[in-house]
């Protein structure tokens, strides 16, 4: 009977089968749930998975496939911060060894694909109680900071007004923090952002 690693119902599952990454699905699940290993985020797992694909291709084509080499090539191919010249050089080097770079990069997966595989194929889940508690704690701290900013600002303005340094009638204070994500062009108050669990990037 086929196990989860052999179930090609998602892109990740198919790639595990095509690249013959026996047991790698189990490893991904362990990293995500933190069972016996230090937990990794879904984005970390997507990077780990893509580096594994590249490392496998490098090994199959006679290249040095140690972790540091695969990580370096992956960064050069995937990062937006790498110059076009360095990316082209890395691509040319891989192609000279017979690797179809376009095919490999098309196989790269997103963190959403990793999540779909872990949840829908392997039936894994991650208890986020600790994360939720940490978010709630930081939200409480931020709210206290905003409240204090409002109180201090009101006090300063009232003092300036009462000593005739500025003209100001009865007034109300509005203090808040807005967050604009440049990646997905969404804007939230900090309370809305934390209550929603993040922006639209996810």
C-alpha positions in Angstrom: 0.0 0.0 0.0 1.3 3.4 -0.9 2.3 5.8 1.8 1.9 9.6 1.8 5.2 10.1 0.1 3.9 8.1 -2.9 0.7 10.0 -3.3 1.1 12.2 -6.4 -2.1 14.2 -5.8 -0.3 17.6 -5.4 2.6 19.2 -7.1 4.8 18.5 -4.0 3.6 14.8 -3.9 4.3 14.4 -7.6 7.8 15.9 -7.3 8.7 13.7 -4.4 7.8 10.7 -6.6 9.5 12.0 -9.7 12.7 13.0 -7.9 12.6 9.7 -5.9 12.8 11.6 -2.6 11.7 8.7 -0.4 11.0 9.7 3.1 11.3 13.4 2.4 7.6 14.0 3.0 8.0 12.5 6.5 10.9 14.9 7.1 8.9 17.9 6.0 6.0 17.0 8.3 8.4 16.6 11.2 9.9 20.0 10.6 6.5 21.6 10.3 5.0 20.1 13.4 8.3 20.3 15.4 8.2 16.6 16.3 11.7 15.7 17.5 13.3 18.5 15.5 13.5 22.3 15.6 10.3 23.6 13.9 10.6 25.3 10.5 8.1 27.6 8.9 6.3 26.8 5.7 8.5 29.3 3.8 11.6 27.6 5.3 10.2 24.3 4.1 9.6 25.6 0.6 13.2 26.7 0.4 14.4 23.4 1.8 12.3 21.5 -0.7 13.5 23.6 -3.7 17.1 23.2 -2.6 16.6 19.5 -2.4 15.3 19.4 -6.0 18.3 21.4 -7.2 20.7 19.3 -5.2 19.3 16.1 -6.8 19.7 17.5 -10.3 23.2 18.6 -9.5 24.1 15.2 -8.2 22.5 13.4 -11.2 24.6 15.5 -13.5 27.9 15.0 -11.8 28.1 18.3 -9.9 29.2 18.8 -6.4 26.0 18.5 -4.4 26.9 19.5 -0.9 24.4 21.6 0.9 26.3 24.9 0.6 26.7 24.5 -3.1 23.0 23.8 -3.7 22.0 26.7 -1.4 24.2 29.1 -3.2 22.9 28.1 -6.6 19.3 28.3 -5.4 19.8 31.8 -4.0 21.3 32.9 -7.3 18.4 31.5 -9.2 15.6 32.5 -6.9 16.5 35.7 -5.1 15.4 39.1 -6.5 18.3 40.7 -4.7 20.9 39.0 -6.9 22.3 40.9 -9.8 21.3 39.7 -13.3 24.9 39.0 -14.1 25.4 36.6 -11.2 22.1 34.9 -11.9 23.0 34.4 -15.6 26.4 33.1 -14.6 24.9 30.5 -12.3 22.3 29.5 -14.9 25.1 29.1 -17.5 27.2 27.0 -15.2 24.3 24.6 -14.5 23.4 24.4 -18.1 27.0 23.5 -19.1 26.6 20.5 -16.8 23.5 19.4 -18.7 20.9 20.7 -16.3 17.7 22.1 -17.8 17.4 25.2 -15.5 14.0 26.2 -16.8 12.6 22.7 -15.9 14.1 22.8 -12.4 12.9 26.3 -11.6 9.4 25.4 -12.9 9.5 22.6 -10.4 10.2 25.0 -7.5 7.2 25.2 -5.1 5.7 27.9 -3.0 5.0 27.7 0.7 1.3 27.4 -0.1 2.0 24.2 -2.1 3.9 22.8 0.9 1.0 23.6 3.2 -1.5 21.9 0.9 0.7 18.8 0.7 1.2 18.6 4.4 -2.5 19.2 5.3 -4.3 17.5 2.4 -2.0 14.6 1.6 -0.3 13.8 4.9 -3.1 15.0 7.1 -0.7 17.0 9.2 -1.6 19.9 11.4 0.3 22.4 13.5 -1.0 23.7 16.8 -0.4 27.4 16.7 -1.4 28.1 20.3 2.0 29.4 21.2 2.1 31.7 18.1 -1.4 33.0 18.9 -0.4 33.7 22.5 2.7 35.6 21.4 0.7 37.7 18.9 -1.8 38.5 21.6 1.0 39.5 24.0 2.6 41.8 21.5 -0.7 43.3 20.5 -1.4 44.2 24.1 2.1 45.8 24.4 1.4 47.8 21.2 -2.0 49.0 22.5 -0.4 50.1 25.7 2.3 52.0 23.8 -0.4 53.7 21.6 -2.4 54.6 24.7 0.6 56.1 26.3 1.5 58.1 23.2 -2.0 59.5 23.2 -1.8 60.5 26.9 1.6 62.1 26.6 0.6 64.0 23.4 -2.6 65.2 25.1 -0.7 66.4 28.1 1.9 68.3 26.0 -0.8 70.0 23.9 -2.8 71.0 27.0 0.2 72.4 28.7 1.1 74.5 25.6 -2.5 75.7 25.3 -2.9 76.5 29.0 0.4 78.5 29.0 -0.9 80.5 26.0 1.9 79.2 23.7 -0.6 77.8 21.2 -4.3 78.5 20.4 -6.4 75.3 20.8 -10.0 74.8 21.8 -11.6 71.7 23.0 -10.0 68.8 21.1 -9.9 65.1 20.7 -6.9 62.9 20.1 -6.6 60.3 17.4 -3.5 58.1 17.6 -3.0 54.9 15.7 -0.5 52.9 13.6 -1.2 51.9 10.0 0.7 49.3 8.2 1.0 49.3 4.4 2.4 46.1 2.8 4.2 47.0 -0.5 4.1 43.4 -1.7 0.3 43.0 -1.8 -0.7 46.7 -1.7 -2.9 46.3 1.4 -3.2 48.6 4.3 -4.4 47.9 7.8 -4.4 49.5 11.2 -2.1 47.5 13.4 -5.1 46.1 15.3 -6.7 44.9 12.0 -3.4 43.4 10.8 -2.9 41.4 13.9 -6.6 40.3 14.2 -6.5 39.1 10.6 -3.3 37.1 11.2 -1.4 39.1 8.6 -1.9 40.8 5.2 -3.1 39.4 1.9 0.3 38.0 1.0 -0.7 34.7 2.7 
